[in-house]
Structures are given as C-alpha cells and as structure tokens.
Amino acid sequence: MATIKKLQHGLPTDLARKIHWVNRSYRTNRLSHLEGGGDIVVEYENGSVLGYDWIKFPPAYISKIFSRRLLGKDQDIRRISSEQAIDLIHEDVVRIYARPSTDEEKIVIFEEVWNRDTQEMPWDSLAPYNAKVA
C-alpha cells in the first residue's frame, strides 16, 4: 500500500509516527478522489492510527467509518440510541484530530476535536470542518 506523505503539525510526535494514511483506492465516495477537503486522524484502542485526507464532509465520513467498524456493513450508527452509540465509540476510539482544508499555502495545524471524555458525538465535533464544495 502506498504511503501518503503528510505534514502532521499539531499531532503528538508519538501519534504522528504511527499514522497509516488510508489509500484512496479503498474509498467508494467519488468526492474522496477529488483534491481538497480536510484531514482526519483517528487513534483506536487497539493502537492503530488511521489518517484520511481529502475529506469534504467529515461528519458523514466518520459516521460511515464507525458504522462499518462497530456495527457492520450497511448499518448506520446514527440510527441507534445516542447512549449506545457513544458507549461503542468510547470503547473503540481514543481520540480524533482534524484540520480543515485551505487554499492558501500555509501550515494548517491538526486539532484534537474529540476524545473519550467527550460526550458529544464525533460527527458533531467534526461539523465545523466541512469543506466548501462547489
């Protein structure tokens, strides 16, 4: 699998070294193949750290990832109770970082947007990172 080189400003050094950037060939949404959008990094309980780039709508993207990961294909985690969903996510996800896209040539810093102490749903925490898509 090809490695996507990224600058990981704002991430803890130990976490940045562990990121596996998910190749776009695994993506089914056509927007994920178009340049632009922000980046999301998810640290999981099992120690894996996955990075996703060119994400236009992080709330929808992350809810789809967690739905498949925690409930199985063709399931929607947003359709189960909030209490059940947050419990499942808290068991599997340690923290989530995001950074918005930018048209300017400047360094954009990752910010921790969600962790196990957060009671808000991860997709709600990611809402401010939606890209402006023409």
Disulfide bonds with the S-S distance in Angstrom:
none
